[in-house]
Amino acid sequence: MTASGSICLWRTEALIDVATTIHPSAIVDAGAVLGEDCRVWHFVHISAKARIGAHCSFGQNVFVGNDVMIGSNVRVQNNVSIYDAVTLEDDVFCGPSMVFTNVYNPRAAVSRKDEYRRTQVRRGATLGANCTIVCGTTIGRYAFVGAGAVINRDVPDFALMVGVPARQIGWMSRHGERLALPLGGDGEASCPATGERYQLRAGVCVLAEENR
């Protein structure tokens, strides 16, 4: 049983004791895998084939589909549905009521379950409240999608995106602070909070330590 004593999880063929908290109203289907020290709150539903890392939190009324991979230390706020064909890497933040999709051109009368487009959210990215991620896109490492934005194409690492459809207006540090860098060309800046140095080369932002 889990640490809360509320539900049992199966990993391959073995019953595993995971150090996690699962609210009694939540449903975790047999076969789902959760790493240690997760928090699963009211009315969450995690499907049988979902694979979830350690130290994750799922707020009220979250749904996680079968063909979903979630890394460690991911925070999913209330009212988010993570549908099939979505991958969230470590340290991703999903703000309240943000939206994923997996069919580009849905029709109620047309089955398109074999046409899902995969969405990948890379390490450390933030998806703000009420934003929408159109399927088939990749959100770069530590990118920051503002509240209410609609992403319909790939987002570069560290990019700050706002609007409908979303446009890039700047760059963000790993700590979530705005960087004093131009949108294109070359430049250098430090994170105001941590002092980490960032370099912009031909419109591509990288940590200076990774560019050595």
N, C-alpha and C positions, 0 to 999 in steps of 0.2 A: 504494500500500500504506500501511498505518498505520505509525506510528512504530516499532511492535514488529515490523513485517514479517510479521505472522501472518495478516492477512485484508484483503480489499478491500471497500470499501463503495461503493454507488452512490447518488448524489443526483441526482434527475431522470434525465437521460441521460448524465451525466458522471461519470467516475471521479474521486473526490476524495481527496487526501492529507490525512488528518486527524491532528493531533498528539495521538494517544491511545495508550493501552496496552491491548491485548487479549490475554488469556492464550490459549495454543494450544488449550486444552480448551474454550474458549467458542465459541458459534455465534452469528454475526451474519448474519442472512439478507440476501441481496442486495435492495437497496431501502431498507433501514433508514438513517436519518439520525442521525448523532451529531455534536454540536458538538466544538470543539477541546478537547484536554486532558482527555478522559474516561478512566476506569479501569474496565475490564471484566474481572472476575476469574474464577476457576475455575468451569467448568460453567454459566456464564451462557448464556441463550438470549434473544436479542433478535429479535423478529419483523420481517418485511419492511416493514411500514407504520408501524412505531413512529417517532416524531419526538422527538428528545432534544437538549436544549441543551448548552451548554459546561460543562466542569469538573464533570461528574457522576461518581459512583462507584457501581459495582454489585458487591456482595459475592458470595461463593460461592453458587452454586445459585439465582440470581435468574432469574425469567422475566418478560419484558415482551411483552405482547400486541400485536396489530396496531393496534387502535383506542385507542392510548395516546399522550398528549401529556405530555412531561416537560420542565420548564423547565431553567434553568441552576443549577449549584451544588447539585444534589440528591444526597443520600446515601441509598442503599438498602443496608441491611445484609443479612447472609446469610439465605437461605431465605425470600425474599419473592417472591410472584407478583403482578405488576401486570396484572390482566386487562383485557380490552376494556372500554371505556366509563369508564376512569379517567383523570383529568387531575391532574397534580402541577405546581403552579406553582414559581417559583424558591425555592431555599433550604429545601425540604422535607426533613425527616429521617424515614426509615422504619426503625424499630428491627428487630432480628433477629426473624424468624419472625412478624412481624405479618401480618394477613390482610385482603385486599380480597375483596369478593364483587361479582357483577354480576347475579345472578338472586335475586329476593326469596323465591320459593317453589319451589325446585328439586325436580324429580322425575327419576329416572333414565330413566323410560319416556316422559317428556313433553319435547319439544324447545321451548325457550323462548329461542332465540337472537335472536328478534325482540322480546323483552321485557326486554332489558338496561336497567337503571336506572343513569343516569350518576352518578358520584361525582366531586366536585371537592375537592381539597385545596389551600387557598389559601396564599399566600406565607408562608414562614417557619414553618409548622406543624410540630410534632413528634408523631410517632405512635410510642408507646413499644413496647417488646418485647412480643410476643405479644398485642397488642391486635387487635380485630376491628372493621372498618369495614363496617357493613351498607350495601348499595348504595342509591343514591338520596339520599345525604346530602352536605352541604357542610361541610367543616371550615374554620372561619374563619382569618383571618390570625393567625399567631403563636400559635394555640391550642396547648395542650399536653395530649395524651392519655396518661394514665399507663399503665404496664405492665399488660397483661391486661384493660384496660377494653373494654367492648363499646359501640360508638357506633351507636345506632339512630335518631338524629334530628340535625338540623343543630346545629352547635357555633358559638357566637359568637366573634368576634375576641378573642384574648388569654385565652380561657377555659381553666381547668384542670379536666380531666375525669378521674374515676376511677370504678371499680366496674362491676358487672354488674347491670342495664344502667347505663351511665355516668351520673353526675350531676355537676353543677358544684360544686366546693368552693372555688373562688377564681379569681384572675387571675394571669397570668404576663407578664413584660416580654418585649420582643424579645430580650433577652440570656438569657432562660430563668430569671429569678429571680422568686420569689413577690412579689406586690405587696400591700401592706397596704391593701386595699380591701374594702368590704362586697360581698356578692353582688348586692345591689340598691340602688336609691336613688342618692345622689350621694356623691362623695368625690374626693379627690386623693391621689396617692402618687408616690414616686420609686423608680426601679429601684435596688436596693442596690448594683449593680455599676457602672452607667453614669451614674446621676443623672438619666436621662431622666424627664420628668414625664408622668404619666398622669392622665386625668380620667374619672370615672364620672358619667354623666348619665342619669338614668332607667334605670339598669341596663345602659347601653351604655358600654363601655370604649374610649377612644381615646387616642392620643398627644396631649399638650397642644398640640404644634406643628401638628398637623393640625386642631385645633379652633379655630384663630385666625380 
